[in-house]
């Protein structure tokens, strides 16, 4: 089910050029934000990119600090954990 905008919400979005606007549930007093879907998608993509860049930078930092494990060691750990024979 996709809820439909009320006329008040539609007018608020027009007045604020697509949002964001805050709406409040008069029963729970919870507040929500209405924003254009395209803007929301762009914001989520930017956030994922920021998180990806931070993870990459953290990995580079670990590498530069010498906090690395060889593939062979990782492979051996995984095989031991899964009860698989070692590569000999």
N, C-alpha and C positions, 0 to 999 in steps of 0.2 A: 504494500500500500504506500502510495506517495501522497503525503498530505498536500493540500492546496493552500496557496497564499490567501490570506484575508485581504480585503480591500485596503485596510490600514497598513498592512505589511507591504503590499504592492506600492502604495503611495510613498511609504518611507523609503523603499528601495529607489524609487524614482527621484525622490528628494535628495538622496545621498549617492546618486550616480552608481547604483548597483550594490551598495553596501560598503563595508559591513554595518549592519544595524543590530542592536541588542534587543531581544524580546524576552519577556518574563512570563513563566507559567504562573498564572494567578492562584493555582492550587498548591503547587510545591515551592513556589518562589525561586525555582531554579532559573538561571538566566542562560540564554542561548544566543548564538550569533548567526545571522542570516548573511550570506555572502554569495555572490555570483559563482556558479560552479566552475567556470573557466579560471577565475581568480583563485579559487580554492585549489584546483588541480595544479596551477602554477606554483602556489605556495608550498604544496606538498612535494612537488618535484624539486624545488629549491632547497627544502629541508633535507630531502634524501641526498641531494648532491653535497650539501654541507656536511652531513653525517659521513658520507663516503670519503670526502676529502679529509675529514678529521681522522678517520680510521686509517687511511693511507699514510697520513703524516705520522700517526702513532707507530705504524709499522716501520716507517723509515727511521724514526727515532730509536726503536728497538734494534733495528739492524745496525745503525751507527754506534749504538752503545754495546754492541756485541751480544745482545740477548737473542740469539738465534739457535735453532736446533737443525741439524742436518736432516735431509730427507730420509736417510737410512735409519736415523734414530726414531723419527716419527713413525716410519713404516714398522719398525720393530715393536714400538709401543702399541700400535694399533693391532698388529698381529697377535701380540701377547694378550691384549685385552679381549680380543675376539676368539682366542684359542686356535688361531691359525698357525700353520707351520712357518718357521722363519725362512727367509730367502737365503739359501746357502749356495 
